[in-house]
Amino acid sequence: MKPEVVIFTYGACRGNPGPGGCGAVLIFGEHERAIWGGEAAPTTNRMVLTAPADAIASTKRPVPYRPQPDHKTPRTRQCRWPP
């Protein structure tokens, strides 16, 4: 089995739209890295979808990944949108 990156994500806003942020923890074997960011007035959906997108973009090379989002939106959107 090929090693994979496990990605735990979270995104939220105060208000909708309103100040928001998102973050992710990437775990690859014994290596762990956290990333985060924010915007002045995004929607909650934008932050929830930005977290896994930024996490995948932050990987140094193409590797299989297993997302573990805090919300169902990334899972349903991942199936509906082309990669």
N, C-alpha and C positions, 0 to 999 in steps of 0.2 A: 504494500500500500504506500502510495506517495505521500510525503508529509504535506500537511495543509496548515493554513493560517486560520485560527479561530478568531472571529471578530465580534466583540460585544459592543453594541452601539446604543446611544441615547440622544434624543433631540427634543427640545421643548421651547416654548415661548411664554412670556408673561403677557397675556392678551393674544389676540389672533386677528390681525398681525400685532406684533409688539416686539420688544427686545427679546432676542432668542439666542440659543446656543446649542451646540452639539458636541459630542465627543465619542471616542472609540478607544477600546483597548484591543490591541492585536497580540495574539499569543502564537508563537511558532516554536514548538518544542519547549525549551527552557527559557527562551527569549520572550520578553514582554515589552511593549511600547504603548504609550498613550498619546493620542492626538486630540485636539479640541479647537474650537473656533466659535465665532458668533457674528451676528449681524444686528443692525439697529432696528429693523422692522420687517422681519420675514414672517411667513406663516408657520404654523406648527408642522404642517406637512413638508414644507421646504426643509426645515431643520431635521426632521425624522429621515428624509431621503438623502440629505447632504452627508450625514454621519457615515453611512456605509460607503457612499461614493468616494468620499475623501479618504476613508480607510483603505479601500482597494487601490486608489491612486497613489497612496503613500508607500506601497510595497516596492521594493527595489528591483524585483524581477517577477515575471509571471509565475504564480504558484496557485494551486487549488486553494480555495477558501471556503469556510463554513460560517455564514453570517448567523449571529444570535441577536437579532434586534429586540428592543424593548417594546416594539409596537408591531402590529400586523401589516402596516402599510408597505414597508420594504419588501416583504414576502409576496404580497399580492401584486405590487407594481413590477417586481422582478419577473413575474410570469407574464405580465401583459405588455411590457415594453421590450422591444428588441435590444440586445446587448450592444 
